[in-house]
Each structure stands twice: as C-alpha cells, then as structure tokens.
Amino acid sequence: MTAPIPRDIPDLPALPGMPSPQSSFVPATAVVPPCARPLTAVFRLLVALAAGAAVSIDVLLGSPVRVLTYFTIQSNILLALVMLLSARRAWTARRPLPSAVTGATLLYVMIAGLVYHLLLVHGASPFSLTGGTTPPTGWQAITNQVLHTATPIAAALDWLLLTAPGRLHLRQAASWLLYPVAYLAVSLVRGELILPGTPGRYLYPFLDVDHHGYKHVLGNALLLGLACYALAILLIALDHTRPNPVRHRAKTGFRLQPPVG
C-alpha cells in the first residue's frame, strides 16, 4: 500500500538568486495592424509629381549635364523618390521609411531653399545673383519657384503635420553632412577640370575660386557647413518637442504583467 497524498501541500520557498519575472513590451503592430493613410499618400504623391515635373522641365530647357549638377536639382530628385516611396507605404499601411533617409531629405531641400532665398536672390547678400544675371522667365521662372520654395515648404509641412515626432536622432546629424561635403569636393574638382574663363565654371558664386580664391571659398564652405549642421540640430530638437499630429494606433500597446498572487 502507498501513503495517502496530503490535501494541503505547503508552498516551496523561492530559490535564492532567481530573478523575478519582468514586464515585457509588446508593440502595437503585433496586436493591431497599422492603418492606411490615403490622404497622406495623395499629398506625398503630389509633392513627388511636382518635384519630378519641375526637374524634368529644367533638364529639357537647359543642358542636362549642367542642370543635374546643381544641388537643388539633386535634392529635389531625392525628395521625389522619397515622397513616392512614402506615399506607397502610407497607402498600403506599411511602416514608414527610416528616419535617417527622410530626415536627410528634409535637410537637403531646406538647405537648397534657404541658400537660394538668403544668399542668391537676397539683395543684401554678397553672393546675390539679382544684379549680374537676367532673372528666369516663362517655365524656368515657375520651376525656379517650385524647386526653391514650394517643395521645401511641402517637405516641412509633411514632416510637421503628417509624420510622428521623435524619430530623428542626434547621431544622424553628422552623417547627413557627408553628402554636402562630397558635393563641395566634386564642385571644386569640376571647376579645376574646366578651362578658366568658361561661363558657369563654378555653379554657385560662394564657390567661385576665380573671384574669391581657395582661402575664401573654403572659409565660405566651412561657415555654410556649420550653418547646415546647426539646422540639422534644430530639426532634431524640434522633432522631439513638437506635438504628435498623427493619431496612429501604433503608439498604443500593452505590457504583459506577471501574475499577482
């Protein structure tokens, strides 16, 4: 015969050194699928079409090689591609593009717009083009405003009104400047390969070595680079302090708590 099983079994003492169960975070995407945002997708598609159309018109009206070497053109091509991909992801309820890509795109188009309005067409700027060149007319005047004014404003509105905050990070700011630095190097090498006296040897007056010399050009580039880095820091700081305009269910989630008792 076997001994009877006792009805009340005392609780065993906890083993020393055993960690207590911790709460684990479950992202909302694992519970609630992200929702499609058709209005956001339409807006981004329109921005991509506007940037792409303006670039295409400039390429058709001018020298394609020369037009494609401008910083404004390159940054707007990047904006068109990023907006097109972002529109598709918003329409199909997929995760947004990495913030390193969208943040860099926003920074570049804003640099293009600010340099144009503050340095190239501002009457008080030492690098103003208003006095020495004929202002563009016709289709070129329209594309000029689209690429330097409309698309930077549209990119900023998309970031402020259609993008969740807190996605940009301070560590990204330095990497964003790699492209402007590479553009500076290519522009200076390009100028050295073109015969002196050739019109348009240097695309921007603050990079014109013939008029300013390398010492002043590199000084201008350093000041502009510091201003671009400050702008990147400002965008990151604003991204972490602005309110969230996107009511996205992906922000909601729950934590699995250990059983009590």
Secondary structure, DSSP 8 states (H G I E B T S, - for coil): ------S--------TT------EEE-GGGTS-----HHHHHHHHHHHHHHHHHHHHHHHHS-HHHHTTSHHHHHHHHHHHHHHHHHHHHHTT-----HHHHHHHHHHHHHHHHHIIIIIS-TTSTT--TTTS----THHHHHHHIIIIIHHHHHHHHHHHHS-SS---THHHHHHTHHHHHHHHHHHHHHHHS-TT-TTSSSSGGG-HHHHHHHHHHHHHHHHHHHHHHHHHHHHHHHHHS------GGG--EEE-----
